[in-house]
Amino acid sequence: MQPLSVCQKAFQLLELKHMSRNKNEIIEEILTRGVTEVINKEHLKKQLLAGKKLRVKLGIDPTSPDLHIGRAVTLLKMKDLQDLGHKIVFIIGDFTAVIGDTSDKDSERPMLDGKEVRKNLKSYKIQVGKILDLKKVEVHYNSKWLKKLGYLEIGKQADQFSLSEFIARENIKKRLEAGKRISLRELQYPLMQGYDSVAVKADLEIGGTDQRFNLLAGREMQKFYGQDQQDILMMNLIEGTDGRKMSSSWGNTINLTDSPNDMLGKIMSMPDNLIVKYFIHCTRVPMDYIKQQEKDMQSGKLNPRNAKLELAEEITRIYHGKNEAAKAREYFIKTFSEKKIPLNIPLISTKNGDRIVEIIVKSGNAKSLSDARRKIEQGGVEIDGEKITDWKKTVDKNFEGKILKIGKLGFIKIKIS
């Protein structure tokens, strides 16, 4: 019997309790769930309880064409606030992306080409719309105001910060100690992010812990320009599929644009010690349910694999809907669990019309075309569980995402480029 999903009995009971929470309980969860620091918490809580409609700012630089669920941690928090009636102000950093933020980098980040940035941001609003109601979101591109700034204005802004404050940041300090180059350009980024808060008159800004200096820069900028200082809500960062911080540059991301099968499969491949953290940060499953899951896993009552399968289905449901998530779950069970197929399968890019024997050789699972042909003729090659008998067989677009098994231990996933 398959384990219950998060949409069934136990979850349904807790969900009803979750939905009946009063305003105080909802606000308390907003201020604590997945949150590492709030500045100024008492002030922000007072405004939320009083029902003041806040302008809530989130900025994302389009340094990659795909948003990942590490980014979605902050977007889900924005959704919580949007549901309470607050105004979401989403800034696409088409200008700041060109300059580059090195807040979480251990080396200098190169400037991006403007064309690359424009290409990356094409589907950002669509991706954000998977979580937020875009009809109620105020969207800005920060090139609108940052391009207009001249040396005099930037000089006045820079005068609000000292060099010692900048180099006191942990990653900058490490780079200096290691003798790595730090460009003067990097000092400008906090000024730009801070000025974004001035431009949109933010009441609250949300960001990850790696953004602390930049978030505080917004407060200093607003003070300089005579505005009320924004409050800050900082979220924990989540790890990627390999246990390191989720980052597009490391290729360990679970992207909002991933297919249902790939999304669920990636979550199933991550370490067990991230299950609870993902439940808290990447879903809106009631906290009582998460605590019970954690308790049951610690006692041995619940197999972490079953908890992870529930988690994977719930995250996939958020971005692809209930039906597609259920299909992805079934696909995973039939393809990976029952047939003992490993999760971390290498991806092989190939072209429409390429022969299977060529793909097998390219993957390193055969020494030559004749060796690959022999494996096929001997019945040792399968596509999604079905044996291939024709060594002349070619691939087409229908092979996208399918798993090719060569022998007992050779597995590759096909990508049609």
N, C-alpha and C positions, 0 to 999 in steps of 0.2 A: 504493500500500500504506500502510495506517495505521501510525503509529509504535507501537512496543512499549509496553505499559503497564507500570507498576511491578510488576505481579504476574507478569511473564513472565521469560524466560531470565536476563538479567543480574541482575535483582533477586533472582530465586529463589536464585541461587548465593550472593549476598552475604547474603541473609536466613538461609540455613543457617549461614553463618559467624557472623552476628549472634546467632543463637539459641544457639550453642555457647560464648558468652563465659563466662569464669569470674566469680566474685563481685566480684573486684577491678575488672575491666573494667566491669561493670555499674554499680558504685558510682561509678567515675570518670566515667562518662557522665552519671549523675544529677547529679553535682556540677559538670559543665561545659557540657553541652548546653543552649544557650539561656540560660545563667546569666551574670549580670554581676558578682555579688558574693555571697560566703558569709561569714556571721558566726556562729560561729567555725568556720572550715573544718576545721582539724585536729581539733577536739573532735568535730564532727559526723562526720567521716570515721572517726574511731576508734570511735564508737558504732555506726556502720553496719557496719563490718568485724567488730566484736565480736558482731553479731547482736542487739543490744538492740532490743526492739520499741518504737518511738517513737510518741508521739501527735503526729500531723502536722496542723497547723491551717491552714485556709483559710477566710476570710470573704468573702462577697460581699453587697453591699447591693442589694436589689431596687428599683433606681431606674428600671428598664425591664422590661417583661414578657419580653424575649428576651435570652438569653445569647448572646454572639458568640464567634467563635473567638479573639479577643484574650484573653478570659477563659479559653478552653479551653487556652491555653498553660500556665497554672498547673494546670489540671485534669489535663492529660496528665502533668505532673510528679508530681502526686499519684498517678496511676495507676501510674507507675513504682515509687513507694514502696509502694503497696498490693500490687503484685505480689511485693514482697520480704517481705510479711507485716506491714507497719507499719499502725497504726491511723489511719485517716483521720477527722479531726474537721472536719466541714463546718458553718460557722456562717452562717445566713441572717440578715443584719443588718436585721431588721424594725424595730429601734429606731434604730440608727445611720443607716438610710436616711432616717428622718424628720428627723434633725438635719442630715445632709449633710456629705460629705467634700469639701473643696476642694483636696485635694492636687495635682490636675492641672488645676485651673481658674484662669482668669485674671480671674475676677470672683466675687463672692459667690454661693454656691449657695443658692437659696431652700429653706426647709423644705418637705417634702412632707406631704401630707395622709395620715393613717393609712389611710384607705380605699383610696387609690391604691396605697400600699405593699402592702397585703393583696391587692389585685387583681394587682399585678405578680408577687408571689411564688408564685401558685397553681401554676404548672407548673415551678418551679425544680428540684424534686427529680427530675422526669421528665427535664428537660434534662441535669442533672448525671449522671443514670443512663445517658446515652448513652456516657459515658466510664468512670465509676466503677461498681464493683459495690456498689449501694446496700445490699445485705444485710449488707455488712461496714463500712458507713459509719455513724459516730455523727453524727446531725444535731441541731443546736441552733438556737433562735431567741434572739438576745441580749436581747430584751425581758424574758426570764425573770429575768435578774439585774440588768440596767441600770435597770429601772423601780424597783427596790427601794432604790437608792442615794439618800441624803439629802444635804443641803448639807454636813454635817460630814464625811462620808466623801469626798465629791467634793473638798472643800477640802484634805483630807489628800493625796489623789491629785495634785491640782494643785500642791501644795508640792514635788513631786518634779521639777518642770520650771521653767525660767526663761522669761520672756517673750522674752529675747534669743535663746534656742534656737529658739523658735517662728518669730520674724520673720527668722531667718537662712535659712529655707527659701527656695529660689530663687523660686518663684512668689509667695510672700507678700512677699518683698523687692521684686519687680517691681511688685506692686500698690501697695505703700506709696510707692514712688518715683513711680508714676503718679498718686498721689493718690486711689486707689480705696478704697472703704470695706471694712473688715475688721471683722466683728462679733465680739463676745466669745464668741458661740456656737461659732464656728469653732475656738476654742482648746480646746473640750471634746472634739472628735472624737478626737484622738490618745489622750486619757485613756480613752475608751470602748473603742476598739479594743485598747488596751493591757490594759484590765481583762478583756476577752474571753479573753486568754491566761491570766490568773489563774484565771478561772472554769472553764476546761476543762483546766487544768494542761498546757499545750502544751510539748512538747519541741522542736518545730521549727515555724516559721511560714513559709509561702511567699507571696510577693506580687511585684508589679511594682516597677520602680525608682522609680516615682512615690510608692510607699508607704514609702519608707525611714524617714522620721521616725516614722510610725505603727508600723512594725515594731519599731523600736528602743524605742518607748514600751512595748511589751510586755515587753521585757527589764527596763526600769526598774520597771515595775509588779510584776513577779514578784519582783524583788529586794526591793522595799518590803514585799511580803506574805510574805517568807520562803521563796519558792520558788526552785528552780534556774532560772537564766535560759535561756530558749529560744534555740536557734540560729536563724539566719535564712538563707533562700535566696531571693535576688532574681533575678527573671527580666527579660529584655529586653522592652520593649513592642514590639508590631508595628503597622505602618501599615495603614490601611484601603484600600479600593479606589481612593481618590483620592490616595494617597501621604501623607496626614496621619495622625496617630495615630488608631487605630480607636476610635471613640466613637459611642455611640447618639445623642448630641445633635447630631452632625454628619451622621448618616445614611449613613456610609461603611462600615457593618458587614456582615459575613458572619455571619448568625445561625444558631445550631444548629437553629432551627425552620424555616429556609428549605427550600423544596422542593428535590429533587435537581437539577432543571434550573436553578433560580435560584442555588443554591449553586455549581454548577460554572460557570455563566455569569458570576457575580460574580468568581470567581477568575480567569477568563480575561480579565476587563476590567482587572485591576490592572496596574501598571507591571512591565516585565520585570525591573527591578533588585530586585524583592522575591521572585523565584522561590526563590533559595537560602535566604533568611531564612525563608520560609514552609515550605520543606522541613524545615529544622532545628527550627523552633518548633511547627509545626502538624501534623506527622506523626511517625511513628516509623520512617520509612525509614532503613536503616543509613547511618551517616555516611560510610562508604567510597563508597557509591553516590552520595551527595550531592556529595562532593568530585569524583567522576568527572564528574558532570553539569556542575558548575561549570567544570571544566577543558575539557570538550568545547564548552561554550557560548563560552568565552573564545577558543578556537582556531578557532571557526567550524564545527567538526565537527557540532555539534548546534544546530538551530534553536530559539531560546528559546520559540517558540510550541509546539513539540512537547514541550519540557520542562515548560512550563506546563500543557499538557493532561494530562500524567502526574500532575503535582502536583494539579490540580483533581479528577481522578478519584480519587486516593488520599484526599484530604480528604473528598470526598463519600462514599466507601466507609466511612470511619470512622463517619459519622453516619446513613447510610442503607443500608449493606450493599453487597456486591459487585455484585449484580444491578442494583439501582437506579442505582448509580454508572456501570455500563456502559451502561445505557439513556440516562442523562443525557449521557454522552460522545457516543453515537451521535446523539442529538438535537441536540447542539451542532454537530457536524460537518455534519449535513444541513441544519440551519436557518440557522446563522450562517456557517460556512466556505464551503460550496459555493454558497450563494446570496448571499454577500457582504453579509450583514446586519450592521450595526454592533452593538457590544456594549452601549454605554450608551444604551439605549432608554428614553425617558420612560414612566412608569407613569401610566395614566389610570384613575381610579376611576369606575365606572359601576354602575348597578343592573340587576338581572335584569329583562328586558323592554324595556330602552332600545333604540332603533333605532341601527343602524350609522351612519346619516347624522348623528345627533345626536352620536355619539362623535367622528366625524371633525371636525365643527365645533368641538366642545369642545377637541379637541387642537390646533386652530389650523391644520389642514391643508386647510381649506375656509373660504371667506368666509361661506357661508350654507348652509342646508339644500338649496337648489336646486343650488348649486355642488357639494355633496357627492353629491347624486343624479346629477348629470351625470358625475362622476368614476366612479361605480359603473357606470352604463349604458355608459360608454365602455371598460369593462374595466380600469380603472386601480386597482382596489382588491382586495387579497388578504388572506385569513386563513390564516396558516401555509402559504403557497404556493398556496392554492386561490382562484381568482377568485370574487368575489361578483357575481352578476348581478341579484339582487332588491334594489332600494333600500329596500324595506319590511322587510327582514330585521332581526330583533331578536336580542339576546344573552341567553344563559342561563348557568347555572353551569358548563357545559362549555366556556365561552369563557375561563374563568379562566387567566391566564398566556399566552394565545395572542397572537401578534404580528400586528398589523394593519399592512399596507403600503399606503400611499397614494401612487401615482405611483412615481417612481424613488428619491426621497430621504426620503419620509415614513414613519417607523416609530414605532409606539406599542405598548406592552404593556398588555393589558386586565386590570384587577382588578375583580372583582365584589364590591361592598360590600353 
